[in-house]
Amino acid sequence: MRPWWLRLARYGRPYRFGLALVILLIMASVALNALKPWPLKLIIDYILTGKPLPEMMAWLTALPGGTSSTALLAWLAGSTVALFLAGQVVRAAKAYTQAGIGNRMIYDLGAELFDHLQQLSLRLHGRHATGDLVRRVTTDTHCVRDLWMGVAFTVLASLANLITMFTVMWQLNPSLALLALLVAAPMGVLIKVFAGSMKGRNYQQQQLEGKIMALAEQTLTALPVVQGFGREAHQDMHFRNLSQQTIQASLRAVGVQLQFKVGVNAATAVGTAAMMLLGGFQVLQGSLSVGGLLVFLAYMASLYSPLETLAYLSSGFAAAAAKARRVLEILDTEEGVRDRPGARVLPPCPAGERGHVQLRGVAFGYEPGVALLKEINLEARPGETVALVGPTGAGKSTLVSLIPRFFDPWEGQVLLDGIDIRDIQLTSLRAQVALVLQEPFLLPLSIAENIAYGRPGASHDQIVAAAVAAHADPFIRRLPQGYDTVIGERGATLSGGERQRLAIARAFLKDAPILILDEPTSALDAQTEAHVMAALARLMQGRTTFIIAHRLSTIRRASRIAVLEAGRIVEQGTHQDLLASGGLYQRLHSGSAAIAG
């Protein structure tokens, strides 16, 4: 595995010209910093004392009024202002360029992580809280900007300043330059001592902040349940406990950083005191001018500043590493289905002309070594309706989830029109399947956009036709803006039957040859169920349909009924055949009738 920082560095490749501009601006800033102390030195050592300017500065006398001390004083004072303004312009240009490039890198990494998350299996999403994954996409992806702008360019600027300042100081006074550089040794020791603990504590803080976001997302999503069971105080206490843990983790991280900074500041303070002492002796002995000492002290501040920055960099590097670890944990996960090399694309085909589904010797489970489905053999031809019944946990929903390749079987094959579905491109395969689930999963978009979600290019007339077929058009037209009405999160502004009919309209518009109905009416009352079943009956015509239902009244007209128990198909046949066999189906039917009675 390459180091995390090398893996993230590639996100700078599309912005190489902008990064080159930042480097030029850094070099310009370093040059301007090197020039800043010199006007003060010339004023103190030459203008105020009346001494002639050194030979390398004699060109100043060619300026207007350059032969006058007053004029030279004004020119040098003005040059200080000019250097300051030039430095501000360069700094602003650098900050603006870095901000633009840094934010683009964040969104590039975030988009890649978001796309990868969509490709991962539902099993992985079940193991991670949604809020935590959202935080990884929206917050932890800042690590790429932190790496480039907060680490790489900071190192470059600090090293350039360090080399430039030390070179000038060496030219002025080698002994003082060496003394100034001795402070680097204790800084290196401090980095070695504190770097590991800063990285670990930053990661712990990031993990806890992800848990807080996950708790907030879970609570707000399930707010009706929370309020209905009076669990507000419990959730609030849970949030406060997590917040307290996060505060403690944050304080531990800050505590280590403060210890580190105190050590760094102490080292620089000792170095500055030693410089003032030795430099003062040299001024008293006449081997160094007052202006030279002032320039040296100014350069020393400019020398220690990049040294401190490089020392503190380990803290920023640790924070970026903690975020990068959380991002790369997901990017390195390959738990999901992928297109095989050479996977084919199925041409569009209307319902009834395609959809022969076969499951041959299929076995599958969510955890290694624990098979939920065993030796599944099942077939559904175009136009047939196959119902799946059985006790809760028998594997019905898991079985139908193999058809659109939400998961791949451990053993056996799932065939579509004689082709192993692993040899069909995922997008092409899933275009052949329409889903109507117990939970419709509507989005906070307009009614029309929800219906057209599986077919974005559909015209308004096609959307209306699908709604009419699903018996949804009357209630849609009663809404304030009709088909342009924006519904609430997860369809909260609609009744259960209305949400389900929109899901059926969405399936109508997709017009896929295979239809999967996973308990589409179990949460509805009898009257609403009758309306929904009427719409479903029209939707199922000519399609290969798999329907799961606990209410056996909804599947008695199925072409064939498969009865599952403990992950195996224990019976198959028509409603009448299975009742006559006296097996599990007959017992389930009797229990259902007793409950209904």
N, C-alpha and C positions, 0 to 999 in steps of 0.2 A: 504494500500500500504506500502510495506517495504521501508525504506530509500534507496535512490539511491546508497549510498556507500555499503550497505549490499547486494543489488542486483548485483552489479559489483564484489563484493568480491568472488563470486563463480567461476569466471574465473581463480582464482589461484589454484583451486582444482587439476587440472591435473599436476600442477608443484609443488606439496607440498614438494617433496624431494629437489628440487632446492631452494625453499623458506626456507627450514630448513637449508640448507647450507649457505644462505645469513644471517640468524639469527646467526649462529655460527661465521661467519666472522665479524659480527657487534660486538659480544661479545669479540672477539679477539682484535678488534680495540679499544674497550673501555679499555680493560686491558692494552694495549700498551700505550694508552694516559695517564693512571694513573701512569705508571712507568716513563714517560719522565722527570719530574722535579727532580727526586731523585738523579741522578748522580751530578747535579749542587749543590744541597743541601749538599751532602757529601763532595764535593770538597771545598765549601766555609766554612762550619762549622767544618770540621775535617782535611782534607788534608792540606789546606792552613794555618790553625791555629796550626797544629801539635797535635791536640787532638786525643786521641784514638777513634777508631770507636765504635759506639754503639754495644751492645751485639748482636742485631739481624743482624748486618752487619759484624760480626767478621769473617764470612766465607771467606770474601774477602782476608784475610791475607794468606789463603791457596793457593791462585793463585801463579803462578810463579813470584817471586820477590815481593810477596805481603807484605813483611815486610818493603819495601822501599816506601817512600812517592812518589818518582818520578814514580815508577812502578804502584802504585795505581792510581796516576793521569792519567797515560796512559791508564790503564784498564777502568777507569770511562769515560774518553774521548771516548775511543773506544766503550763503551757500548752505548753512545749517538748515534753514527753512526749506531750501530747494531739495536737499537730501531727504528731509522729513516727508515732504509732499510726494517725491518720487517713490519713497518707500511705501507710503500709503496706497498709491496707485497700483504698484506692483502687488502689494498684499491683497488689495481688493480684487484685482484681476485673478490672482491665484485662488483666492477663496471661492470666487464665483465659478471658475472653471472646475475646481475640485468638487464643489457641490453638485454641479450638473452631471459630471461623470460618475460621481459616487452614487447618486440617486438612480441613475440608469443601470448601474451594476446591481444595485439592490433589487430593482424590478426585474432584471434579467434572471437573477438567481431565484427570486420569488416565483416568477413564471415557470421556470424549470421545475421547481419543487412542487408547485401547484399541479402542473401537468403530470408529474410522476405520481403524486398522491391519487390522482384520478385513475391511474393505471393499476394501482395496487389492489390486492384482493379485499373483498369485504371482511374477510377474517382479520386482516391486519387492522382495518379501521375499527373493528369491534374491540381490539385490544388497546386502542389509544383513544383517549377522550378527545372529542371534536375541538374543544377550546384549546387544548394543548397543541393540536396540529395547526390550528389557526394561528397561534402565537409563533410557531416555527416559521410559517409562511410570511407573516406580517412584521415580526420583530426580530427573530433570530437571523433572518437573511441580511440584516445590517452588518453582519460580520464581514462581508466582502468589501463594503466601504471602509469599515474599521481597519481591515488589512491593508488596503491600498493607501487610503488617505491618512489614517491614524497611525499606521506602522511603517509601511514602505517609504512614503514620501517624508515622513517625520525622520526616519533614519537617514535618508539621503540629505535632507536639509541640515540635520544635526552634524553629520559627518563633514559636509561641505563647509559649514561654519567652523567646525572644530579644526579642520586642516588649514583653512584660510587664516583663522585667528592665531593658531600656533605658529604658522610659518612667519607671519608678521612679527609676532612676539619674539621668535627666535632671532630674527634679523635685528630687532631692537636690543634684546638682552638675553642671551642663551641661558644664563643661570636662573633668571626669574621665570623664563619659559618652562624650564624643567621642573622648577618648584611648583608652578601652577598645575603641571600635568600629573604630579604625584597623587593628587586627590582621586584620580581615576581608579587606583588600586582598591581602596576601600569600597568604592561604588560597585566594583565588580563582585566583591565578596557579598555585599548586601543583595545584589541581584540573585546570586547563587543561593543564598539562604532563604529568600522570601518568594521566589518565582513559583515554586511548586504549590505552596499553600494558597497563594493568590489565585492560581488557576483553579484549584479544587473548590475553593469557597465561591468563586464566581459561578462555576457550573452548578453547584448546589442551589445558589440563589436563582439561577435561570430555571431550574427544574421546578422549584416551588412557585415561581411566578406563573409557570405554565399550568400548574395545578389550580391556582386561583382562577385563571381564565377559564379552565375547563369546568370548574364548579359553577362559575357565573353562567356559562353557556348552558350547562345541564339544568340549572335551577330555572332560568328564564324560559327555556324551551318547555319544561314540564310544569310551568306555573299553575295551570288548572289543578293538577294533581297535588302540588305543594299546598295550595290554598285549600283545596277540598279536604285534605287530611290534616290540616292545621299544623303543617311542618315548617312554617316560616321561621319560628324561633330556633328549631334544630338546624336549618340551613344557615341561618344567620350565625349561630354559634360555630358551625363548621367553617364558615368563611372567616370568622374572627380568629379561630385557631390557626388556620392556614396563614392568615395575615401576620399573626404573631410569630409563627415559625419563619416566615419570609423576612420579617423585620430583624429577627435574631440572626438569620443567615446573612442579611445585608450588613448588619453591624459587625459581624465577625469578619466579613470581607473588607469593610471599611477600616476595622481595627488593624488588620494586617497591613493594609495600604498606608495607614498613618504611621505605623511603626517604621515601615520602609522609608517613608518620606522624611521622618525625623532623622533617621540615620543619614540619609542623603544630604539634608540641610546642614547637619552637624559637620559632615565632611567638607562641604563647601565653605562653611563659616571658618573652620580651622585653616583651610587653604587661603582664604582671603586675609585672615589675620597674619599668617606667615608672610604673605606677599607684601602687606603694608609694612611689616616690621623690616624685612630685608630691603625693600625698595626705599623705605625711609632712611636707613643707614647709608645706602648708596647716594641718595640726594645730599645727605650731610657731608659725605666724603667728596662730593663733586663729580662722581662718575656717572650720575644720572640727573637730568634736568627735572624741574617740577612738572613741566608739560609732558615730558617723557613718562613720568610716574603716573600722571593722570591718564595718559593714553593707555599705559600698561594696565591700570586698574579697569579702564573701560573695556579693553580687550579681554581682561580676565573675566569680567561679568559675561561677556559674549562667549567666552570659552566654557565657563561653568554652566551657562544656560543650556547649551546642547548636551553637555555631560549629564546634567540633571534630567533633561528630556529623554536621553537614551536610558537612564536608570529607571525613570518612571514608565518607560515604554513596556517593561515587563508586565506591569499591571494592566495596561491597555491590551497587550498581546494575550494575556490570560483571559480577559473578558471576551475578546474576539474568538479565542480558541474554544471557550465554553459554548458560545453561540454556534460556532461552526460545527462542533461535535453534534449538537442537536439537529442541525440541518443535514449533515452528512449521514447521520444514523438513518434518516429516511431515504436519502438519495442512494445509499448503499443497499437498501432493502430491495430484493428482487422477487418478493413474495407476491406474485400475481400472474395472470395469464399473458402470454405474448404470442404474436404472430410467428408461425414457423417460417423459415426461409422458403420462398416460392409459394406461400399461401395464396389461394385463388380468390377472385372476386366473383360473386354471384350476380348475374344480371337481374335487374328488376323484373318482378313477375307478379301478376295479380293473384289474389287469394283463390285457392282451388286448383291451381296448376302446379303448385309446389308445396312442400311441407310434410313429406314422408319422414317421420322421426322414428329412430330405432335406438334403444339402449340395449347393449349386448354385454352381459357379464360385468356390469358396472359395480365397482366398490369405491367408497369414498368416506372420509371422515375429516373433522376439523383439527383433531389432535393426532400426532403420530402414534400409530399402533392402536388407535381406538376407532374402528370402522363404524360409521353411522348407517351407511348403506352397504348391503352385501348381496352379491349375485343378482343384480337387478336386470331383468329382461322384460322389455316393454316395447310396444310398437303402436304408432298412431299414423293412419294414412290421411291424405288430404280430405277434408270434409268430415272426419270423424271427431268425436268428442270422447276423450278419455278422462274419467273422474278418478281422483286419488282420495281414498278415505282411510281412516285408521285412527288409533288413539293419538293424543298429543305426544309429540316427540318420536313418532314412528319414522320420520324422515321425509314427509311429503314435500315440504317447502324446499328442503335440500335437494330432492330429486329434480324438481322443475328448475332449480337454479343452475343445474348442469347444462340445460339446453341452450341458454344464451352465453354459456361459458363464463359465468361468474366464478366458477371453480372448474378445475380439470379433474376427472376421475383418477383414482389411484390405479385402478385396473379396468379393463374393458374399454368399450368405445361408445361414443354417442354419434350417430350418423344422421345426416340430413340429406335426403334424396340420394342415399348410398355413399355420401362423402363424409369421412371423419371430420367433425367440426373443427378439429385442430388444424386441418389443412385449408380452412376457410379464413380469410381475413376477418378480424374481430368486427370491424365496422360493417362489413358486408353481412356477416352472420347476424349481428344484432339488428340490422335493418329488416331481417326476416321475422322478427319476433316483436309482438306487442304485449304489454303487461297491464293488467288491471289488478291492483293489490287491495288488501283490506284497508291500508292507509294510502290514500291517493297521492300523497306527496306533491301537493300543488305549491307553486312558487309565488312570491309576492309580486306578480306581474299582472297584466290585464287578462281578462277572460280569454280573449282571442289568442294572446301569446301563450297561455297555458295549453289551450287546445292544440296549437300549432307547434308545441315544443318538440315533438318528434318529427316534424316536417316544416322547418322554418320558412320555406319558400311558398307555402300554401297561400292561395288567394282568399279574400274575405268570403267570397261565395262558397268556396270549398270548406272553410271553417264553419260557416252557417249550416251547410248541408250535413256536416258531421254532428253538429249540435242537434239538429233536427232528428237525425237518425238515433241519437242517444236520448231522445226525449228531454233535452236540456234547453232547447230554444225558448220555451215559454217563460221559465223562471229567469233566464238571462235577459230577456227583453224587459222584464219588470225591474231590473236593476237600474240605478240612477243614470249610468252612462252605457247601459247595454253591454255590448261586447268589449267596449273600452274601459269597463269598470275594473279598477285595480283591486284585487282581493288581498286580504290580510295574510300575514305570515302563516304558512302551512294551510291556507284556506280557512282561517279561523272565522272569517265573516260569513261563511256559508254553512248550511246544515250538512249533516253526514250524507244524506241522499244526494244533495246538490253537488257536493265534492265528488262523489262516486260517479255521477253522470258526466261530469266534466272529464274524469279519467277515462270513461268509456268513449266519449267524443274524441279524446286524444287518440285512443286506439283505433277508432273508426277512420280518422284522418290519416293515420300512418298506413293503414290498409296492408298490414303484413300478413303473410300466409299462415303464420303460427301465432296462436293466442294463448297466453297463460293467465289464468284467473286464480288468484290465491286468496281464497275466502273473501270474495268481493262483497258479500252481503251479511257477513256474520255480525257486524256492528249496527245493523239497521233494524228498524221495527218492521212488522209484517206488511203494512201498507206500502212503506217506502221500498221494501224488498221487492214487492210485486212490480213497482214501476221500474226498478233497476233490472230485474230479471227479464222484463219485457225488452229493455234496451239491449241486454246481453244476448238474448235469443237472436236478435237481428244481427248483432256483431259476430256471433259464432257461425252464421250461415256460410258454408263453403270453406271454412278455415279448419286447420288442424288445431284442436283446442284441448288444453289440459286444464282441468278445473279441480281445485281443492275446496272442500266444503265440509264443515261439521254438521250442517243441516242437511240430512240426507234427502229431504224433499227437493233440494235444488239440483240434484244430480241423477234423479231416477230415470231421466230420459237420455242419459249418456249412452253412446254407442257401446262403451265397455267401461266397467268399473274395476279398478285395481285396488285391492285391500292390502295395506302395509301394516306390519307389526314388527317392532324391534329391527327396523331397517331392511326387512325382506318383504317381497310380495308373496303373500300367503294364499290369495284367492284372486281370480280374474273371471269376469263374465258380465252378463247383463243384470239389471236389477232383479228381474224375476228369477233368473238362474241362481243368483247368489242367495236370494231369500229361500229358495227351495233346498239349497245345499245344507242349510242349518249350521253354517260356520260362523266366523267372526262377524261378517257383514250382517248376518241375521240377528246376532246379539246386539250389534251397534244399532240396527234399525229398531229393534224392540225397545232398547233403552231410549232412543230418540222419540219413539211414539209415546212411551210412558211419560217422558218429560213434557211433551207437547200436550198430553192429556191432563 
